[in-house]
Amino acid sequence: MCAKKYATPPTDESVIVGAAGGLANVFVYVKTGLPAGATYPAPATPVEIDQDGCRYHPHVLGIMVGQTLAIKNADGILHNIRRRP
């Protein structure tokens, strides 16, 4: 069902490097340098992920503890969505 949405199979997005050498779909973890005891409130705006063509869009996203996650399904078939911690 999902393959019908693509004229050609989707590309592998394991590693995407731009023309200038930048990486797509990555996170940067700041281990040190933040003020001691600093806290940051979760945004009120929900984060959205959509299953379209059997792929997640956006491919990578970040969410804070306490922030709402909206999961959509544009495929029209049932999917099992899993998370990775």
Number of C-alpha atoms within 10 A of each C-alpha: 9 13 11 9 13 9 7 8 9 12 6 7 10 7 10 13 11 9 7 6 8 9 12 14 13 13 10 5 6 7 6 7 6 9 7 7 5 6 8 6 9 13 13 9 9 13 15 14 18 17 20 16 18 17 14 16 14 12 13 11 13 7 13 12 8 10 14 15 13 10 13 13 17 10 16 11 10 7 10 4 9 6 4 3 3
